[in-house]
Structures are given as C-alpha cells and as structure tokens.
C-alpha cells in the first residue's frame, strides 16, 4: 500500500485554496463515483490518487493567515476564488510566518486591505526546519509573480531539507542551469517553472499556434491580453515584476513555431486589474496570418475561466509525478513533467509529445 504524499505550500492564496478544496473533493467522491475523474487528466497516476496528497506544512506572510489553521486560512481575505468544497477534514496544520523579502509589491498599499496583502507583525519561522519536522517531501511555490528573492529563499530551504520543489510561478529555478545542477547534485527531484493551466490562455494559444502552422497558415502577428480581479492581477500592475512572466508566456507560444515571430509582432501578458472580476480571468486572443493564395486569415477568441481551479488539476498531477520520482530515487529536473505541466521548462516540446513523454515516465521510462 502506497503512503500519503506529504506536501508543504508557500503562499496560501487562491491557488492553494483551490488545490486543498480539490484534494478533499476528489477524496470524498471515492473510487466508484461516476465523476471521480471529472476535471483531472489522471485519477490514478502511478498508483497515487488525489486523496493521497496530504498538506503537512504551510507558509504565508499575511496577518489574516499566518498563525491560523490552514483550513481557515484558505478562505481568508484577500482570497476570492470560488468555494466549491468547504467540507474539509480536521487538520493540525497551522500556517507559519514566512520571509517577506520581495513577495509584496509596495503599490498594493494603495488598495483596500480586503483586496491586497497585509503583512503580519510576526517573526519568520525557520522554513527548512519546519519542512524537516513536518515530514514534507515536496514544496509547492505559490508566491506572487516577481518574488525572485523569496523564491530563491524557499529553493535554498528545499535543498537544505532534502525536499522537492514544484515551482508554479514564473521565477526561473528548474529552467536555470545553476539551480538545476544543485538539485541534481543533491538527487532531489524538481518540476518547473510557471504552471500551465488546464484550459488556460497559454495552452490554448500554443494549441492554436501549432494548428495554424500544421495547416500551412503563416502567422504574422498575435496578441494575448489577460484581465482579472485577484491579487495576482493587482500584483502585476507593477510592471517591474513582469519580466519573467512575459518571457515565460511568450516563449511557451514561440516554441510552437518553426520560425519565431519578431518581438514587435507578438505581445503576451497581463493587461489590467478589474476588482469585480475577482478570481475570474478573461483572455482576449487574436492571431493574424495568411493562408492559401496569400489570403489573410484573422482569428479572435475570448476565454473566461476561474483562474485558480484551472491550475489545480495540473498541480495534482505534478505532485504525483514528483512523488514517483522520489520513490524511484530520481533527482534533478524532471524533464517530461516539467515540459507538460509548465510554461517555461528547461526544454520545450509540443504538448502532444510532452503528454506522451509523461505517460512513458509514469510507466517507468528513465528521464535521461
């Protein structure tokens, strides 16, 4: 009988809330429920099911979360994602105070407190020590976009504690050769960077880009504009925090083209913060190209999704792939899962090829 997968989470925001609600939701359905696989790419992945994931440690810097039980903190402000499961099991996990570093943008002070981060007046815990004492095997990084120093801090804590990292944000760790080498030297599996949502703007943009190319249509220009009302979009109003985000999203699309577009002909990134949208994300996508006889082909799409649940199922798969690697004592960057689940992996593949690679990985094929 396989053991539980012990997970720690840095950043108890909307994504963490959706993930934890989802773990309990699928666990409650059971193996015989007709909807047990609804919303999942895999219900059973290598012998592990969603209910086998157990959160054993959590870190945040907000005064409404640090020091509170995890099952309460995931519903605390400024979280605004939809609540689809508030029937959570009792858990002894308390949210520990993390290091602030660069995880809070100063411009957020201009907004109402119930919509922004509010830093707790608490002493940060020893993260590496908490990871060890909790028995965590994997740390999920859900910090705000642009948290480069804070992400590096948690990556160091993982190396110190022997804990794997799944880097869900666009700060380059798993796709950085120096970081990748360090995790490989310690034989610690790592997956990253920047999670690809289940049916998000990036995966759809990638799919359409490849479709245009496969059907012989030359893409001349394209844009992807995203708006939303959660703290992620508020945080990204500070454009100095967006360098890695724009690189991650743009390369994810460019990688599907034989000949990448010139920078002036492709624009991908967040556009604005609209408070009343809350955790709903709206994407406006346009592609302009030329088909048979050099005749123009223009395509426009509007996508509306609840942002945080849209990534939770992907992360559940990433967690289980990471656990499989730990069971097999495989360390370093997990190429197949990173390429399928993340926007900015070390190596880009088409989504079809990456999916097949993950299937082979689950069956036991070596990563190298």
PyMOL commands that set and color helices and strands:
alter all, ss='L'
color gray80, all
select helices_A, chain A and resi 14-29+50-52+70-73+106-110+113-115+127-134+148-161+177-185+201-214+231-235+239-241+243-254+263-265+275-277+292-294+309-327+335-341+351-363
alter helices_A, ss='H'
color red, helices_A
select strands_A, chain A and resi 5-10+44-45+48-49+53-60+95-97+138-141+164-167+189-192+218-228+266-273+280-290+296-306+332-333
alter strands_A, ss='S'
color yellow, strands_A
deselect
rebuild
show_as cartoon
